[in-house]
Amino acid sequence: MSLSISSDIVRAQAAILVTLNQPLIVDEVEIPPLEVGQVLVEVRVSGICGAQLNEIQGVKGQDNFLPHLLGHEGGGVVLETGPGVTQVKKGDHVVLHWRKGAGIQSKTPRYRWNGRTVNAGWVTTFNECAVVSENRLTAIGQDVPFEIAALMGCAVTTALGLINNLAQLKIGQSIAVLGCGGVGLNVVQGAAMVSADPIIAIDLYDHKLEMARSFGATHLINTTHADLRKEVRNILGSAGADVFVENTGLAELIEAAYELTGPKGRTILVGVPRHDQDITIHSLPLHFGKVLTGCEGGNTEPHVDVPRYLNLYAKGKLDLDRLITHRYPLSAINQALDDVRAGKVGRCAVTMAESG
């Protein structure tokens, strides 16, 4: 980490979203003093999630907080704690996550950059040093690699929470997973862990589908050269999927996922559609047992679930190391974002130590 200190002002590198649909600016920001419930964390590794791509692209509409920092999954070390903090202490290794966990929900911090205020949420991870709300941190063992900690911030917890809490997937039930990025691959893995069958992986890219196969998918559909509806029906017949997980947020694919879900099945939306896009569905089945629902981080409770999942990882029952396919320094954050958009990566790790 390349902290700079002058006249009691602490600065560190961060990636700043200044203008929608433009590259992030990597520069030094001033770290604000800690207030009640806030924790200063040295971020070692950050992941990149579709949520950050959505923020940059303005998927949810006008952004009233520009300029601001980004990132919601990471692994790091506690440098300092503010008043009232009891869940973590200096020197703890932590997962940085966007779901609320145990502890105080603090005010959101405001950084300074070239005389301007830079906003931030309760957690950010595209920065070497982050002021984080206590309830967005979960302490972990010092033997957990920071890359694995970053996966626990969103990709793994969202996917396994979806399987446990939303899908409530049973042994032998069928599941289709549309979009095999970091969350999708973990949904596939979670489905295999509970002995679902068949497990259908759907994507545009053969390399992602092959990864899905290695994590437990029984059938692969590449929609670049195959008809989604036809292929799913060839596998499942007219019964449809017990669970259909849609990760892309594209309206036409949400409609297809709902259509291909069985009459008593669950369509679960992880991907977020644009604010100006609506979907059209035949809603009558919703009155007779069919479910259409969004996924908010799999209803994960980080302080409960992260230790459970890390225990499975430590015992070799949860495969996480192969999920990370690419690594970038913070200085190459825009290249990393481009590669995620282009579908080149499974999950990537942005490492702060190499950013200077």
Secondary structure, 3 states (H helix, E strand, C coil): CCCEEECCEEEEEEEEECCCCCCCEEEEEECCCCCCCEEEEEEEEECCCHHHHHHHHCCCCCCCCCCEECCCCEEEEEEEECCCCCCCCCCCEEEECCCCCCCCCCCCCEEEECCEEEECCCCCCCECEEEEEHHHEEEECCCCCHHHHHHHCCHHHHHHHHHHHHHCCCCCCCEEEECCCHHHHHHHHHHHHCCCCCEEEEECCHHHHHHHHHCCCCEEEECCCCCHHHHHHHHHHHHCEEEEEECCCCHHHHHHHHHCEEEEEEEEECCCCCCCCCCCCCCHHHHHCCEEEECCHHHCCHHHHHHHHHHHHHCCCCCCHHHEEEEEEHHHHHHHHHHHHCCCCCEEEEEHHHCC
